[in-house]
Each structure stands twice: as C-alpha cells, then as structure tokens.
Amino acid sequence: PSSPSPPHQTPIPTPNPRRAMAPHFTVSLPQAAHVSSSRAHTGCLLDGMDEIALMVDIRNRGFPVIGVSAGYRALMGVNFDDVLGLSIEQALVRDAPTVAISQAANKDLHNFCKMCRNSELEEISPTQVVQPTTRKDGSKITVLSMLWFLAVQRKPYAMIVQELLGEGLIVRTTPARREELVESCRYSYIRIRRKLNMKAYVSNSSLGGTSSEHSNGISSISPTSLRHVPKREHVTAWGHRREDVLNEPQGQLPEFAFFRDRLQDHCMLSNDGYTVCRREMDELHSGCLVFSDRPVRPGPVGLRFALRVEHIAAFFYGLPLLGFTRRKPEDNGKLYPEVGMCLGSSVLIGTGYKAYAREQHDHLKLGFKKPLEYEIRAWSLPEGAPPPCDELQVGDVIGCPTSKSRTGNPFNQNCMRPEVV
C-alpha cells in the first residue's frame, strides 16, 4: 500500500488512460498503440472494399479489429469509430442478448486465432459461426461469419467475411441455403485477397520497390502457404518442429503431400504440406479428413502408403481412418462427406478396427438412418482375433497396404490391413 502524501506536497494526479489512447479506440492502454499502428499500416487497406469484412490482429491481446470494409459499415450502419479496437467477440455480437449468443462459437473463434499465431502453420481450414448482432439503429440481424488466415506484409491476421442470414435473432435456413452462403463468403474472401495483393503491389511500387520487394506485401495463407514468413520465437501448438523437407533430395521426399486447396473443418497443415494436425484435437475426434495431392503409385503387390505419428490426442484410442478412393480431390463444396465412412468410391479401415467400402461415386448422406448393405459394406475383426495394436505411440509408422484380392473380409484375407511399426 502507498503511504499518504505529506501535507506540503501535492499528490501527483493519476493519468487518465483515455487521454493516452489513440483517438476513439476503446481498448486498454498497453494495447492502444499497437492497434493504432496496425490500423495505419494494414487495416486501412480494407476501407474501400464493398465486401462485408473485418480484419483482426491476432498478435494482439483480445484479438482487436483493425480494419473495417465499406460493405460492413453499410450493413451495420456504423462508422470506423464504432468498430475499431473492439475484440473479435464484441464485433461479431454487438449488443446481442446473452441468451442468443453461442459460447461454443466464441470458444472456437479464440482457438482459431490462437492457432493462427503458430509460426509453423501453413494452411488452416476457415471456421464458420452463426451469431446474432445489432445494427447501430437497434435492429437485430443474424449473420454467417467465416474466419480466414491471411498474412499481410509477412504478418499474420484473421479476415472475417460475413453474409446476412436474415432479420431477427432466430433465423431458419436450409442446408442448401447455408452452403450457398458459405461459398459466397469464400468467393468474397478470394476477391478481398486479390484486391489486397493489388494494393500492396501499388504501395510498394510507389515507394520505388523492386520486384523482389513486392513479395513482401501480401502472402495468402489459404490456399497459398506461409512458408516464406520468418519464424517467430515460440513453441509450436502440437510440440514438433518444422522439418526443412524442401532441402532434402527429391528421392528422400515422401511420395505425396496433403491436398491443400480446400481443407475440412478443423484441419491444419505444416511442414510444407507433409504434416496434418486436427485443431482442438483433445476435444474433437472428427473434422480432419485429408486427401493426397496425387495418386498413389501401385507397387508389385498393390497400393500402399505409410504415415508417422507425431502427436497423440488425449482420450483417443484405436487407429485413424485410412484408405483409398477413386475420387480426385477438387476445390468444391462437395469434396468432403458428412461422415468419413460415407466417402464415395472408397475402401477404408481403422476407427475401432473396422473396414468400410462404398462403390458409388457420390458420398452417402447418412442422416439418422442405418446405411443399407448395398450403400456401405462393413467388416470387423474376427471374433477372438488380436487387434493390430494396443495403443499408438509417438514415432509409430502406420502402413496401409492393399492386395489384389477384393473378396471376403479384409481382415481375414489380409487385402487391406493396417500395419504399425
């Protein structure tokens, strides 16, 4: 505790934090200077764009908004002073009733922003939330927001792209309508990214920059990687360090990398696309289906590939779901099935020592019904047979081989059996 001032001294007045802040920024004093700098350096690039978008500084505490597009200002009826410096939650659910706000969605937003800080991250799937919000005139609306990872002048940011779902706090929509809005957000993000590239190019050119300096402008994280961004000094999210695989001779590289043009809900790529990790791995055991970026070359016996275990999530048992498909991965909204075993033209094995096969090219929409035998064929370990492994360990190599046999139980015929080395 501080002692009272002597009678002959005038106490020094406590400075008013609001006077020390940048004008109109409703943030704490340690944060204000950083937000003001990020706004002047990067956030202003978003000012004149017609898309509904916000730019968030993920390096700053609270993830404050530093950029507001013209489309967002028109939709919400706000100006810059009403939004700049707000945290990501405050910006997305402005004055909405607490009972209407999804706390799980807010948790997902924070986890996404924290993972974007990882210097080894190259690709991360955008996340989407539906939250109510309030316009400046007091009217309530519900919006679909998608968060994307983007690097601007070698610094990571989050880009929020929105689409209006409807008026009011509760809006009903069909799955087809939501899928249409998700694709609209994706195209809006692509347009924003192109405009940012152009603005960065013009800005560097006006300063007399050379062509080599232009690459320091915008580095898109999705679908382009962040491999040219210098590493920052902090530990990676899942505990393994990046391997400079591109420096290895071509013959020592893995046979394929993971397809990165469109990732499933909680998927993250690192290590030049050779390492995949599931976001919120200790809480979610799905949402991270990935494809190889090229066909697997057949060997003398059949197809085979192998993966090395780098990390194991808590409370996860058994084997991951591995297998093959005839479907070529493409950047469209129909790429991933709702459930892994419903993948079209595929044969899969894992997840509790079970195997699945589907001949039809399209994915099976399972719903609440049990799949019919002609829709998905399923097999299990024979009764009394020992499982392939008791528990995976870090460093284990999981092989997924096939043979030319296509009849009978794959566990009995050994035509597709997981190998753990």
C-alpha positions, -999 to 999 in steps of 0.1 A, spaced: 0 0 0 12 35 -8 17 60 21 -3 92 21 14 123 7 30 148 32 10 179 37 35 202 20 34 180 -13 7 180 -39 -3 144 -48 6 136 -84 -27 131 -103 -33 96 -118 -31 99 -156 -64 93 -174 -59 63 -196 -84 76 -222 -62 107 -228 -33 85 -236 -52 63 -260 -53 69 -297 -85 88 -306 -117 68 -305 -100 34 -297 -119 18 -268 -90 -5 -258 -67 -7 -228 -36 15 -228 -9 -12 -235 -30 -23 -265 -39 11 -280 -6 19 -296 -3 -15 -312 -39 -13 -326 -33 22 -339 -1 11 -356 -17 -20 -371 -46 1 -383 -24 27 -401 -1 0 -415 -25 -27 -426 -61 -23 -416 -67 8 -437 -63 -14 -469 -98 -27 -462 -115 6 -460 -130 10 -495 -140 -27 -502 -176 -35 -509 -175 -70 -493 -187 -74 -457 -154 -79 -439 -133 -72 -408 -96 -75 -403 -84 -88 -369 -49 -85 -354 -43 -120 -339 -9 -110 -324 -26 -86 -300 -43 -94 -268 -80 -98 -272 -78 -100 -310 -89 -64 -318 -105 -53 -350 -81 -31 -371 -98 -29 -404 -135 -23 -414 -147 -26 -450 -173 -3 -466 -196 -32 -470 -196 -39 -433 -202 -2 -424 -231 -1 -448 -247 -33 -434 -244 -23 -398 -249 14 -402 -216 22 -383 -185 42 -389 -149 34 -381 -150 48 -346 -178 23 -336 -158 -8 -345 -120 -2 -344 -104 -17 -313 -133 -39 -304 -125 -75 -296 -135 -102 -321 -165 -112 -299 -177 -77 -294 -175 -70 -331 -195 -101 -341 -223 -99 -314 -227 -62 -309 -253 -57 -281 -270 -90 -288 -288 -107 -259 -266 -130 -239 -290 -159 -242 -288 -158 -280 -250 -159 -282 -233 -192 -287 -204 -195 -262 -191 -226 -281 -188 -204 -312 -168 -178 -292 -145 -205 -279 -140 -217 -315 -131 -182 -326 -105 -179 -299 -90 -213 -306 -88 -204 -343 -70 -171 -337 -45 -187 -312 -36 -215 -337 -30 -188 -364 -2 -175 -342 18 -207 -348 48 -198 -369 49 -234 -384 13 -231 -397 10 -231 -435 -27 -239 -441 -57 -239 -418 -93 -245 -427 -115 -214 -422 -140 -217 -394 -176 -205 -396 -200 -193 -369 -236 -181 -369 -243 -153 -344 -269 -126 -338 -258 -90 -338 -273 -55 -336 -271 -26 -361 -265 9 -349 -302 17 -352 -310 -11 -328 -324 -37 -353 -314 -73 -348 -300 -95 -375 -283 -129 -378 -251 -133 -398 -229 -161 -410 -192 -153 -403 -162 -171 -417 -127 -166 -404 -97 -169 -427 -60 -169 -420 -41 -143 -440 -6 -128 -439 -2 -92 -449 34 -79 -453 47 -110 -436 25 -106 -405 -4 -129 -396 -40 -116 -394 -75 -131 -394 -100 -119 -420 -137 -121 -411 -161 -123 -441 -198 -122 -435 -231 -129 -452 -265 -118 -439 -287 -148 -429 -318 -127 -422 -335 -102 -399 -341 -111 -362 -324 -131 -336 -336 -165 -348 -334 -173 -385 -342 -206 -400 -324 -217 -431 -320 -248 -452 -287 -267 -455 -286 -258 -492 -290 -221 -484 -263 -222 -458 -239 -240 -482 -247 -213 -508 -238 -186 -483 -206 -204 -473 -195 -205 -509 -204 -168 -512 -181 -160 -483 -153 -180 -499 -156 -160 -532 -158 -128 -512 -125 -137 -495 -108 -145 -528 -118 -111 -541 -106 -94 -510 -73 -112 -512 -68 -102 -548 -76 -65 -540 -51 -66 -511 -24 -81 -534 -30 -52 -559 -29 -25 -532 3 -40 -517 18 -40 -552 9 -4 -559 21 6 -524 55 -10 -529 58 4 -564 51 39 -552 80 36 -528 103 25 -556 103 -11 -546 118 -37 -569 101 -69 -579 118 -88 -552 103 -64 -526 68 -70 -540 67 -104 -525 69 -88 -490 34 -75 -495 5 -100 -492 11 -137 -486 -22 -155 -487 -24 -185 -462 -54 -201 -478 -50 -216 -503 -14 -204 -505 11 -213 -478 31 -191 -454 64 -208 -460 82 -175 -467 72 -159 -434 101 -158 -410 96 -179 -379 88 -163 -346 102 -174 -313 75 -195 -296 68 -232 -292 45 -248 -318 10 -258 -309 14 -295 -311 50 -299 -300 71 -309 -330 94 -287 -350 93 -280 -387 115 -301 -409 131 -284 -439 119 -311 -463 124 -290 -493 161 -291 -487 161 -329 -489 170 -346 -521 139 -353 -542 143 -391 -538 140 -387 -500 108 -367 -500 75 -385 -492 56 -399 -521 28 -373 -517 18 -343 -497 -17 -335 -485 -42 -317 -508 -44 -281 -495 -68 -262 -519 -98 -269 -496 -95 -283 -461 -121 -298 -439 -135 -281 -408 -106 -285 -382 -76 -293 -404 -42 -277 -403 -11 -283 -425 25 -277 -417 59 -290 -428 54 -280 -465 21 -299 -466 36 -332 -453 22 -329 -418 -15 -327 -409 -30 -319 -375 -66 -316 -362 -74 -283 -344 -89 -288 -309 -76 -323 -311 -83 -331 -274 -119 -322 -278 -130 -332 -313 -122 -365 -329 -135 -357 -364 -134 -329 -390 -99 -336 -403 -103 -358 -434 -75 -352 -459 -65 -365 -493 -32 -370 -510 -24 -343 -536 -16 -370 -562 -25 -407 -569 -5 -434 -550 17 -453 -574 9 -491 -574 37 -515 -563 43 -551 -572 16 -563 -548 -8 -534 -546 -12 -500 -532 5 -489 -501 13 -457 -481 26 -450 -446 23 -422 -421 44 -414 -390 26 -404 -357 39 -371 -345 14 -365 -316 -14 -383 -299 -45 -366 -286 -57 -373 -251 -86 -398 -248 -81 -411 -283 -79 -448 -288 -76 -472 -318 -64 -463 -352 -71 -434 -375 -93 -440 -406 -70 -447 -436 -77 -459 -471 -81 -452 -508 -106 -435 -531 -111 -431 -568 -124 -396 -563 -100 -369 -574 -98 -341 -548 -111 -308 -562 -118 -274 -548 -156 -275 -545 -182 -277 -517 -189 -314 -524 -154 -326 -516 -159 -340 -481 -186 -363 -468 -205 -357 -436 -190 -389 -421 -157 -404 -431 -170 -438 -438 -195 -423 -463 -168 -413 -487 -177 -422 -523 -157 -448 -543 -136 -457 -513 -123 -485 -491 -113 -475 -456 -100 -492 -424 -95 -481 -388 -117 -464 -362 -122 -493 -338 -107 -519 -362 -135 -517 -387 -134 -516 -425 -158 -499 -450 -163 -499 -487 -186 -479 -510 -188 -484 -547 -210 -454 -556 -191 -423 -567 -212 -398 -547 -210 -395 -509 -237 -412 -488 -259 -388 -469 -264 -408 -438 -288 -387 -417 -303 -407 -388 -308 -440 -407 -286 -470 -407 -269 -475 -441 -281 -503 -462 -257 -531 -472 -255 -520 -508 -247 -484 -497 -218 -492 -474 -202 -526 -468 -187 -530 -434 -164 -556 -417 -150 -561 -382 -122 -581 -367 -130 -618 -365 -141 -628 -330 -111 -635 -308 -86 -621 -333 -59 -598 -317 -61 -561 -327 -33 -548 -349 -20 -527 -320 -30 -519 -284 -21 -482 -284 -3 -459 -307 29 -441 -296 47 -410 -310 71 -422 -336 50 -452 -347 47 -457 -385 12 -468 -397 12 -486 -430 -19 -491 -451 -13 -518 -478 -37 -535 -502 -35 -566 -523 -54 -576 -554 -79 -597 -535 -113 -580 -535 -135 -607 -518 -143 -615 -483 -134 -598 -450 -103 -576 -455 -91 -586 -420 -93 -623 -430 -79 -620 -465 -52 -595 -454 -61 -575 -486 -61 -543 -466 -47 -545 -431 -31 -517 -410 5 -521 -401 21 -505 -371 59 -505 -370 
